[in-house]
Amino acid sequence: MSAPQLVVHRDKELMAEAAAARLITKIVDAQAARGSASVVLTGGRNGNGLLAALRAAPARDAIDWSRLDLWWGDERFLPEGDPERNVTQAREALLDSVPLDPARVHAMPASDGAYGSDVEAAAEAYATELAAAAAPGDHGGVPTFDVLMLGVGPDTHVASLFPELPAVRETERTVVGVHGAPKPPPTRISLTLPAIRAAKEVWLLAAGADKAKAAAIALSGAGEVQAPAAGARGRARTLWLLDAAAAAELPRGLYPPASA
């Protein structure tokens, strides 16, 4: 697993714009090398802010959207089209504005879908879909994601892996149902740490003063069960993208020497 690298931007708007530019470059490079790219999206204000910045970026047209696979790190187990679902918010922020191949937009199941209220069956179905997309050389029963993005919660949760809950302790499965999440809604679907760690690059997004303590804890040697963000690492790169407010409590030894 790669050691974390940090980039600190002046504010959340600049962070979103810079992250969007960075993502465009990664997608274009992957498509040039392999013909396609695979990205895992995150919800929340920082994930949606990045998607909105990507929508506004003139360079977005450099991406061949028809050759891009989109996955999600987690989802609120709510009915299709619910405004709280990550995929609903992503469609509004970006996806409905670009020419994606619908077959390559891999939304997690909804609570009124084929599996009804059985979140465990829904999670297993998503794991099966991931495994079907994995190539022989891929790791851990999931595709090799070029970039997997995660928002960092004030309690250090990433995806729907909350401190001390069973999902963060999972070592075998790639996708799990989450019950009793401390942040509503309580029932969710989430990738596990083994699935997250199969990605080439993991980007953790944190902006705002309410994320400062979480960033400091996760980057100061905390265990992943107590601070799930500490366990989110990419195989080639782990990148923390922060604004100045979220970086305010970082030990000076961790603060990057050059930030934008």
C-alpha positions as CSV (number, residue, x, y, z in Angstrom):
1,M,0.0,0.0,0.0
2,S,1.2,3.5,-0.8
3,A,2.0,6.2,1.8
4,P,-0.3,9.2,1.8
5,Q,0.6,12.3,-0.1
6,L,-1.1,15.6,0.7
7,V,-2.1,18.6,-1.5
8,V,-3.7,21.5,0.3
9,H,-5.6,24.1,-1.6
10,R,-6.7,27.6,-0.5
11,D,-10.4,26.8,-0.3
12,K,-13.0,24.2,-1.3
13,E,-13.8,25.8,-4.6
14,L,-10.2,25.7,-5.7
15,M,-9.8,22.2,-4.4
16,A,-12.8,21.0,-6.4
17,E,-11.5,22.7,-9.6
18,A,-8.0,21.3,-9.2
19,A,-9.3,17.8,-8.4
20,A,-11.5,17.9,-11.5
21,A,-8.5,18.8,-13.6
22,R,-6.5,16.1,-12.0
23,L,-9.2,13.5,-12.7
24,I,-9.6,14.5,-16.3
25,T,-5.9,13.9,-16.8
26,K,-6.0,10.5,-15.2
27,I,-9.0,9.4,-17.2
28,V,-7.5,10.6,-20.5
29,D,-4.2,8.9,-19.8
30,A,-5.9,5.6,-18.9
31,Q,-8.0,5.7,-22.0
32,A,-4.9,6.4,-24.1
33,A,-3.1,3.5,-22.5
34,R,-5.8,0.9,-22.3
35,G,-8.8,2.2,-24.3
36,S,-11.0,2.7,-21.3
37,A,-10.9,4.0,-17.7
38,S,-12.6,3.0,-14.5
39,V,-13.5,5.4,-11.7
40,V,-15.2,5.1,-8.4
41,L,-17.3,8.1,-7.4
42,T,-18.1,9.4,-4.0
43,G,-21.1,11.4,-2.8
44,G,-21.3,14.2,-0.2
45,R,-20.6,17.8,-0.6
46,N,-17.0,17.4,-1.7
47,G,-17.7,14.5,-4.1
48,N,-20.6,16.4,-5.7
49,G,-18.5,19.6,-5.7
50,L,-15.8,17.9,-7.8
51,L,-18.4,16.5,-10.2
52,A,-19.9,20.0,-10.7
53,A,-16.4,21.4,-11.3
54,L,-15.8,18.7,-13.8
55,R,-19.1,19.6,-15.6
56,A,-17.9,23.2,-15.8
57,A,-14.4,22.4,-17.0
58,P,-13.8,23.0,-20.7
59,A,-11.3,20.2,-20.7
60,R,-14.0,17.7,-19.9
61,D,-14.4,17.2,-23.7
62,A,-11.0,15.5,-23.8
63,I,-12.6,12.5,-22.1
64,D,-14.2,9.8,-24.3
65,W,-17.3,9.4,-22.0
66,S,-18.4,6.3,-23.9
67,R,-15.3,4.5,-22.7
68,L,-15.6,5.3,-19.0
69,D,-16.8,2.9,-16.4
70,L,-18.3,4.5,-13.3
71,W,-18.8,2.8,-10.0
72,W,-19.7,3.9,-6.5
73,G,-18.0,3.5,-3.2
74,D,-21.2,3.4,-1.2
75,E,-24.9,4.2,-1.5
76,R,-27.8,5.0,0.7
77,F,-30.3,2.1,0.5
78,L,-33.3,4.2,-0.6
79,P,-35.7,4.0,-3.5
80,E,-34.6,4.7,-7.0
81,G,-34.5,8.5,-7.7
82,D,-34.5,9.5,-4.0
83,P,-32.7,12.8,-3.8
84,E,-30.5,11.5,-1.0
85,R,-29.0,8.7,-3.2
86,N,-25.5,9.3,-4.4
87,V,-26.3,8.3,-7.9
88,T,-29.2,10.8,-8.0
89,Q,-27.0,13.6,-6.9
90,A,-24.2,12.6,-9.3
91,R,-26.7,12.6,-12.2
92,E,-27.7,16.1,-11.4
93,A,-24.2,17.3,-10.9
94,L,-22.6,15.8,-14.0
95,L,-23.8,12.5,-15.4
96,D,-26.9,13.7,-17.2
97,S,-24.7,16.3,-19.0
98,V,-22.2,14.0,-20.6
99,P,-22.6,11.2,-23.2
100,L,-21.9,8.2,-21.0
101,D,-22.7,4.6,-22.0
102,P,-25.6,3.7,-19.7
103,A,-24.3,0.1,-19.5
104,R,-21.1,1.4,-18.0
105,V,-22.8,3.4,-15.2
106,H,-22.8,0.9,-12.4
107,A,-25.2,2.2,-9.8
108,M,-25.7,0.3,-6.6
109,P,-29.2,-1.3,-6.2
110,A,-32.0,0.7,-4.7
111,S,-34.4,-0.4,-2.0
112,D,-37.3,-0.7,-4.4
113,G,-35.3,-2.7,-6.9
114,A,-34.9,-6.4,-7.7
115,Y,-33.8,-7.2,-4.1
116,G,-36.5,-5.2,-2.3
117,S,-35.5,-4.4,1.2
118,D,-32.8,-7.1,1.4
119,V,-29.7,-5.0,1.6
120,E,-27.5,-8.1,2.0
121,A,-28.7,-9.5,-1.3
122,A,-28.3,-6.1,-2.9
123,A,-24.7,-5.9,-1.7
124,E,-24.0,-9.4,-2.9
125,A,-25.4,-8.5,-6.3
126,Y,-23.0,-5.5,-6.6
127,A,-20.1,-7.7,-5.6
128,T,-21.1,-10.1,-8.4
129,E,-21.2,-7.2,-10.9
130,L,-17.7,-6.1,-9.8
131,A,-16.3,-9.6,-10.1
132,A,-17.8,-10.0,-13.5
133,A,-16.0,-6.8,-14.6
134,A,-12.6,-7.9,-13.2
135,A,-9.9,-9.1,-15.6
136,P,-7.6,-12.1,-14.8
137,G,-4.8,-9.7,-13.7
138,D,-7.0,-7.6,-11.4
139,H,-6.8,-7.7,-7.6
140,G,-9.3,-8.9,-5.1
141,G,-12.3,-9.7,-7.3
142,V,-12.9,-6.2,-8.5
143,P,-11.7,-4.3,-11.6
144,T,-8.5,-2.3,-11.3
145,F,-10.0,1.1,-10.6
146,D,-7.8,3.9,-12.1
147,V,-9.1,6.3,-9.4
148,L,-11.3,5.6,-6.4
149,M,-12.5,8.8,-4.6
150,L,-13.7,9.0,-1.0
151,G,-15.1,11.8,1.0
152,V,-13.9,11.9,4.6
153,G,-16.5,12.3,7.3
154,P,-16.0,14.3,10.5
155,D,-15.9,11.0,12.4
156,T,-13.2,9.7,9.9
157,H,-15.7,7.4,8.0
158,V,-15.1,6.8,4.3
159,A,-17.7,5.2,2.0
160,S,-20.1,3.8,4.6
161,L,-17.4,2.3,6.7
162,F,-17.9,3.9,10.1
163,P,-15.6,3.6,13.1
164,E,-15.9,0.3,15.1
165,L,-18.9,-1.0,13.0
166,P,-18.7,-4.5,11.5
167,A,-18.3,-3.3,7.9
168,V,-14.9,-1.7,8.6
169,R,-13.6,-5.0,10.0
170,E,-14.6,-7.0,6.8
171,T,-11.6,-8.7,5.3
172,E,-13.1,-11.1,2.7
173,R,-16.1,-9.6,1.0
174,T,-15.8,-6.7,-1.4
175,V,-19.3,-5.2,-0.8
176,V,-21.4,-5.3,2.4
177,G,-24.7,-4.2,3.7
178,V,-24.4,-1.7,6.5
179,H,-27.0,-1.6,9.3
180,G,-27.3,1.0,12.0
181,A,-25.1,3.7,10.4
182,P,-24.8,6.6,12.8
183,K,-25.5,9.0,9.9
184,P,-28.9,8.7,8.3
185,P,-30.1,6.7,6.6
186,P,-29.0,3.8,8.8
187,T,-29.1,1.2,6.0
188,R,-26.5,1.4,3.3
189,I,-24.3,-0.5,0.8
190,S,-20.6,0.0,0.9
191,L,-17.3,-1.2,-0.7
192,T,-15.0,-2.7,2.0
193,L,-11.4,-1.8,2.7
194,P,-10.1,-4.8,0.6
195,A,-12.1,-3.5,-2.4
196,I,-10.9,0.1,-1.9
197,R,-7.3,-1.1,-1.6
198,A,-7.5,-2.8,-5.0
199,A,-7.6,0.6,-6.7
200,K,-4.5,2.0,-8.4
201,E,-5.1,5.4,-6.8
202,V,-7.2,6.4,-3.8
203,W,-8.1,10.0,-3.4
204,L,-9.5,11.3,-0.1
205,L,-11.4,14.6,-0.3
206,A,-11.8,16.8,2.8
207,A,-12.8,20.4,2.8
208,G,-14.1,22.5,5.7
209,A,-13.2,23.1,9.3
210,D,-15.5,20.2,10.4
211,K,-13.1,17.8,8.7
212,A,-9.9,19.1,10.3
213,K,-9.9,16.8,13.3
214,A,-10.7,13.7,11.2
215,A,-7.9,14.5,8.8
216,A,-5.4,14.9,11.7
217,I,-6.5,11.7,13.3
218,A,-6.4,9.6,10.1
219,L,-3.0,10.9,9.1
220,S,-1.4,10.6,12.5
221,G,-1.2,6.8,12.7
222,A,-4.7,5.9,13.9
223,G,-5.9,2.3,13.3
224,E,-8.4,1.7,10.6
225,V,-11.1,0.2,12.8
226,Q,-11.1,3.4,14.9
227,A,-10.5,5.7,11.9
228,P,-11.5,4.1,8.7
229,A,-10.0,6.8,6.5
230,A,-6.6,5.7,7.8
231,G,-7.1,2.3,6.1
232,A,-8.0,3.7,2.7
233,R,-4.9,3.3,0.6
234,G,-4.2,2.8,-3.1
235,R,-1.8,0.3,-4.6
236,A,0.2,3.0,-6.5
237,R,-0.9,6.2,-4.8
238,T,-2.9,7.5,-1.9
239,L,-3.7,11.2,-2.3
240,W,-5.3,13.5,0.3
241,L,-6.9,16.5,-1.3
242,L,-7.7,19.1,1.3
243,D,-8.6,22.8,1.7
244,A,-6.8,25.0,4.2
245,A,-9.6,24.6,6.7
246,A,-9.5,20.8,6.7
247,A,-5.7,20.9,7.0
248,A,-5.7,23.3,9.9
249,E,-5.0,20.6,12.6
250,L,-2.4,18.6,10.7
251,P,0.9,18.2,12.5
252,R,3.4,20.5,10.8
253,G,5.5,17.4,9.9
254,L,2.7,16.2,7.7
255,Y,1.9,19.5,6.0
256,P,3.1,19.4,2.4
257,P,6.1,21.6,1.5
258,A,4.3,23.0,-1.5
259,S,0.5,23.5,-1.8
260,A,-1.7,25.2,-4.3
